[in-house]
Amino acid sequence: EHLISRFNQPFSLDGVAHYSTPSIGVTVFGDNDVHSAEELLKRADMAMYQAKSAGRNTQRFFDPQMQAQVNARAHLESDLRHAIHDGELQVYYQPVMNGHGRLLGAEALVRWRHPGRGLVMPIEFIDLAEQTGLIVDLGTFVMRTACEQLAAWAGNPFTECLTIAVNVSPRQFRNAGFVDEVLSIFDETGADPSKLKLELTENLLLGDVNETVCRMRELKERGVGFSLDDFGVGYSSLAYLKRLPLDQLKIDRSFVNDVLSDVNDAVIVRTILALAHNLELEVVAEGVENAGQVDFLVSNGCERFQGYHFGRPVPIGEFERLHGFASCA
């Protein structure tokens, strides 16, 4: 703490005052579990990064739990690398319906059938995949699987009108070969690009917006649709809505959950629906769980819904069995 207080004092460099906010990592040694200077420095380094994560300008002591977390993360990363290449990933489909219960399409959602842990949900591995770059291969797998399904549905008059939405992470979208890869998947699978919707998150807009718009337009020319996911909880901007070639907004489930009990959420949902209508954008309400929410949304102009009220994400065989694919006409 004394070191931190001293480093917080301004340093005069060439007559200009400079300030620093040090982060200090500390470890205690002398026990039998540290066998090398390298291991000792690794522990101090981990503690230092904990200090940074705590807001900087502070100190943290090494905790064995840190090492356990690092080890667990390393094991999960290794397992995920094998999962991508060994066929352990699976695509589930959640229905997108209209207010009359007619099936319009589905969202493709990845699941991991771990040989030892069973079903692993995306919340446990998507952030890791994004941080390590594995999200590129993972995203390619989901998109290819979805396009293969679209091609299969195209041969059936009861399913040829269905669309599939696929989430695209910022890292995947910014990958240099993204557009060419998507186009090659269309060519290889025979899928109709107009039946695919790519869902982008708002944090993608923190990057180079001009490049984002350029890539979207390249794919848009081939017929691909775009949806802005989780609208309203990130970096929403009317300027972005004006510039991006979007087709659809998805209202975040956090607003839909309490739309019947929270006046503010109700106002926000009405505002998003009115905005989308004026901009001629489709809207999908996510996280719809009961008929009351459906009635509220329908009465305010929403025509597309996704959530447990209409169906949970399931493997393709169960998806097709549940919906029976009544005519989309």
N, C-alpha and C positions, 0 to 999 in steps of 0.2 A: 504493500500500500504506500510505503514511503517512496519507493521507486516510481510508482504511478504518479504520485503527487509532484515529484520533482520533474518528471517528463511532461507533466501538464503545464509547466511554466514555459513561457515563450522563449524560443531560441532566436537570438539575433544573428542573422546571416546576411553579411553585406549591408547591414543597417536596416534590414527588413525583419519584422517579427514573424516567426513561423511557429505553428502549434502542432502538437502530436497527441494522439489518443492511443497509448500502448495497450496491447493485449498480452498478458503474461500467462504462460502455462508452466505449472510446477509439478514435479513428481518427487516422491521420496524413495530412496533406494537403500540397500543394505540387507534386504531380505533375500531369500533364495530363488525367487521367481524371475529375477532379472539376470540374464546370463551374458549380456554384452552391452557395450556402450551404444551400439546401434539401437537395441531395444529400448534402452533408457531414453534416448533422444526421441524415438518414435512416441513414447508415452508423453513426454513433455510437449511434443508437437500436437498430439491429440488434445491435450489439456488447453493449449494455446488457442486452437480452433474453437473449442468450447467457449473460451473467453470472448472470441470474436462473435460467435453466435449469440452470446448474451448481451451484445450491444457495444462491445469494445470498451476500452478504457477501464478494464477490470482484470481480475486474475481468477484462474480456476486451477484446482488441484486435480491430478489424474485420479480417475475413479475406475476400478476394474470393470464397472458396468460399461464404460466407454469401449473397452476392448471387446467386451461381449457383443456390443452393438456393431462394431466394425467387423467382427468375425461373422456375425449373422448376415450382415449386408453382403460380405464377400461370398458367402455360401449361396445366398439368394441370387446374386448376379451370375455365379457359375451355373446354378441350376437353370436359370432363365435362358442362358446361352444354349444349354443342351435342349431345353424345351422347344426353342424356336426351330432347331435343326432336327429334332427327333420326333416331331409330330405330336407333342403334348398339348399344343394350343388348339383351341376349338372356338368356332364362331357360333354364338347364340343370336337369336333374332327376337326383338320385341316389337309387337305390332304398333302401327300408327293407324288410327281409325278416325272416321268422321263422327259427327254427333248422332248419326243414325245407326252406328255400329258397323258400318261398312269398312272393310279392310282396304287401306290405301297403299300400304307398303310396310316397311320394317326398318328398324335401326340395327345394324350389325355390331355386336358387342363381343369382345374377346374374353375367353375364360381359359384357365390353365388347369389341366388335369395332371397334377403333380403325382408321381408314382408313390410317394411316401406320405404326402400331406393331404391328398385328395383334391377337392375343388378349391383353387385359390382365386380369390376375387381380384379384379383390376386395381382396387384401392391399395393392395399390398405390393404391386409390382410396376404399375405404370410410371410412377415418378422415378423409380430406379431405372427403368428402361429409357426414360427421357434423359436422365443425367448421364447415362453410360453410352448413349447413341444406339442402343439396341432397339429403340422405338422405330427406327427406320425399317429394319427387317421385320419387326412385329407388325408395323403398319402395312407393309407390302403384303404380308400373309393375309391380313384381314381384307384388304382391298381385292386381292386376287380371288379369295374365296367368295366374296360378295359378288364379284363380276361373273364368276362361274355359275353362281346361283341365278343371277339375272338372265344369263344365256339359257339356262335350263328352263326357267319360267317362260321365256319368250316363245317356246314351242307349244304352250298350252293357252288356249283362248281365255281360260278363267284366271290366268296369272300373268299374262303378258303386259297388263297395265300396271303391275306393281312396281314400286320403286324401292331402292335400298339406300339408306343413309350410312355413311362411314365417317367416323371421327378421324381427323387428321391433326396430329400434334404440330406445334410450331417448328420443332426441330426437323420433323419429317418434311413439312411443307417447304422449309428453307433449304433442304438438301438440293445440291446443284442439279441432280438428275431427276428431280421429282416429276416434272411435267412429262418428260420423255418416258419415264417409267409407267406413268398412268396411261399414256397413249399406247404403249406397247402391250399393256395388260388388256386393253380393249381389243387390240388386233389379235392377240393370242387366244382370248376367251370367246370373242364374238359378241360380247355384251354391248347393248345399246347404251351409249354414253348419256342419253337423255333420261335414262332410268336410274342414274347414279347421282346421289347428292353427297357432296363433301361438306362435313360439318367442321367449321373453323371456330376456335375459341378467341375471345377478345384479346388475350395477351399476345396473340400473333401480331396485333396492330401496334405493339411497342417497337417492332422492328422497322425495316425499310418499307413504308407503306407503298411507295411507287413500285417497288419490286413485287410486293404482294399483289397489287392490282394487275400488273403485267402478267404474272403467272395465272391469276384467276381468269383473265381475258383469253389467254391461250387455250385454256381448257373449256371455257365458255363457248368458244367458237366451234368446239366439237360437240357441244350440247350438254356438257356437264352442268349440273345445278349446284348452287352454294347456299349453305345455311349458316347463320351466325348463332352458335350454341351459347347457352347460359346467358342470354341477353339480360342486361340490367344489373349484373353483379360485378362486372369488371371495369373496363375502361370505355364504356359506351360513349359514343360521341355522334352527334348528328352529322358532323363533317365526314366521319367514316361511312355512315350509311349513305351519304350522298355520293361518295367516291367508289365504294366497293360494288362490284356487279353481283349483288346478292339477289336471291330468289325468296329467301325465307328467314324468319327469326324464330328462335325457340325460347319461349318464356321459361326462365329458370324455375325449378321446382320449389325453391325457397319462397317464391311469391305465391305459387299455386297452393302450397300446403295450408296457408292460413287465410286464403282469400275470403272465406266465409266468416272469419272471426276477427280479422285485423283490417280496420278501415284503410290504413295506409297501403297494405298489400293490395286491397281491392282497387284503390285509386291507381296504383302503379300498373296493375294488369290492364285496367281500362285504358290507361294512357298508351301503353305499348300497343294494344290492339288498334286504337285510333290512329296512332302513328304509322303502324304497318299498313293499315287500310289506305291512308293518304299517300303512302309511298308505293302502293300496289305490290306489297310483299305478302306472301303467305305467312301464317303463324301456326306453330305447333306448341301446345301447352304441355310441358313435361310434368311428371310426378302426379298425374291425376289419379286419385285413389277412391273417389266416391261420386255418386250421382249428383249430389248437391254442387260439387265443384263443376261438373259437366254442365248443369243447368245454368250456373252463373256465367261460365265461359261462353256458352252458346248464346245466351241473352245479350252478351256484349260483343258478339260478332266473331268468336273463335270457331273455326271449322275443322281443326285437326288436333288430335289428342294422343298422348302416349303416357302410359302409367299402369300401375297394377290393377286399376279398375277395368282395363281392357285386356291386360295380359302381361305376364312376366316374361323376361327373356328365357328362351328355351332353345334346344337344338333344332335344326331344320326339320328333322323327321316329325318331332312333336308339334312344331309350328304348323306344318302343313296339315297334320291330322286334326289339330284343334280348330283350324279355320275352314277346312274343307274346300276352300277356294270357290265360294259361290261367285257367280258372275259379277265382274267389276263394272258392267255396263250400267 
